[in-house]
Amino acid sequence: MLSYQHIYHAGNPADVHKHASLCVVLQHLTQKDKPLTYLETHAGRGVYDLSCAEALKTREAEKGFLKLKKQKELKDHIYFALQDRIEKEIGANIYAGSAFIAEALLRASDTLHLMELHPQEYQALYRLMRYPNTHLHHRDGYEGGLALCPPQPRRGILVIDPSYEVKTEYDKVANFLLKLHKKWAEGVLFLWYPVLNEALHRPMVEKLLTAGFPKLYQSEIRFPDVKEGMIGSGVIVINTPYQSEKELNEIKKWF
Ligand SMILES: C[S@@+](CC[C@H](N)C(=O)[O-])C[C@H]1O[C@@H](n2cnc3c(N)ncnc32)[C@H](O)[C@@H]1O
């Protein structure tokens, strides 16, 4: 089932939590000169126009990115500085998703593998991201992620940001990460998940937190005014880059 389109949700509080955390992790990973591989299983379309009809239908960014970007003390945070730069370079109201954030923060010596299954989203990504170090895959991210790992260079990160359209996806994600870690023990694995009223995420989170992964980090936030549906957002990182936890925890205070 591929009915989910991220444009309806781009820039919402969960996206801010996910994308700001990703910026911090990538900033830490790029402190060393050594090249790295970035893989993403559910890449989306790269950038989202917050002034288009779909985004205006839900207006979700107004409670997230658009609200927080007005806070002067956050302006120099890598996430807001990057979104500002992208808006200046690409156009007003353009919001960068994970794939474009990665492209903007990584170096020419790094390699990107972006997987996306939805034909329309893949086409949009293909039109936007024609860079020599970027490989685009119109394929299932779970199958592709396992097939491409361990990558070359071995140093790197895999981002998994599924749409959780079916209830079984939570279990699929946990099993995927367990298998992936066996194949690529040193890889940084970055997962985003929704915190729902029905608590569907809980068995997955429990399985991941008790699996014995090295350098495990979890950040789970609740949105104070939301009582139904997605009431919060979670990020789990395996092999968390050295000394990045403090900055990751700072992001929680924004909500
Ligand atoms: C939450 S969105 C990703 C948003 C993106 N990571 C971002 O930050 O801009 C999930 C995406 O996964 C795609 N998708 C769903 N199932 C997939 C699968 N099995 N393999 C690859 N992509 C898939 C959807 O079409 C959708 O674009």
The ligand as a MOL file (V3000), in Angstrom:
LIG
                    3D

  0  0  0     0  0            999 V3000
M  V30 BEGIN CTAB
M  V30 COUNTS 27 29 0 0 0
M  V30 BEGIN ATOM
M  V30 1 C 7.6690 9.3520 6.0190 0
M  V30 2 S 7.9170 9.3720 4.3120 0 CHG=1
M  V30 3 C 9.6250 9.7400 4.1350 0
M  V30 4 C 9.9690 11.1640 4.3500 0
M  V30 5 C 11.4170 11.4600 4.1170 0
M  V30 6 N 12.2830 10.5750 4.8410 0
M  V30 7 C 11.7360 12.8920 4.4850 0
M  V30 8 O 12.1710 13.1610 5.6080 0
M  V30 9 O 11.5960 13.7480 3.6050 0 CHG=-1
M  V30 10 C 7.9060 7.6720 3.8760 0
M  V30 11 C 8.2050 7.4200 2.3940 0
M  V30 12 O 8.4200 6.0320 2.1960 0
M  V30 13 C 7.8930 5.6520 0.9360 0
M  V30 14 N 7.7260 4.1850 1.0300 0
M  V30 15 C 6.7090 3.4780 1.5820 0
M  V30 16 N 7.0000 2.1600 1.6120 0
M  V30 17 C 8.2550 2.0380 1.0930 0
M  V30 18 C 9.1460 0.9470 0.9100 0
M  V30 19 N 8.7940 -0.3100 1.2520 0
M  V30 20 N 10.3560 1.1830 0.3790 0
M  V30 21 C 10.7400 2.4420 0.0180 0
M  V30 22 N 9.9370 3.5260 0.1750 0
M  V30 23 C 8.7210 3.3250 0.7070 0
M  V30 24 C 6.6520 6.4750 0.8020 0
M  V30 25 O 6.3020 6.6190 -0.5600 0
M  V30 26 C 7.0870 7.8100 1.4400 0
M  V30 27 O 7.6040 8.6690 0.4610 0
M  V30 END ATOM
M  V30 BEGIN BOND
M  V30 1 1 1 2
M  V30 2 1 2 3
M  V30 3 1 2 10
M  V30 4 1 3 4
M  V30 5 1 4 5
M  V30 6 1 5 6
M  V30 7 1 5 7
M  V30 8 2 7 8
M  V30 9 1 7 9
M  V30 10 1 10 11
M  V30 11 1 11 12
M  V30 12 1 11 26
M  V30 13 1 12 13
M  V30 14 1 13 14
M  V30 15 1 13 24
M  V30 16 1 14 15
M  V30 17 1 14 23
M  V30 18 2 15 16
M  V30 19 1 16 17
M  V30 20 1 17 18
M  V30 21 2 17 23
M  V30 22 1 18 19
M  V30 23 2 18 20
M  V30 24 1 20 21
M  V30 25 2 21 22
M  V30 26 1 22 23
M  V30 27 1 24 25
M  V30 28 1 24 26
M  V30 29 1 26 27
M  V30 END BOND
M  V30 END CTAB
M  END
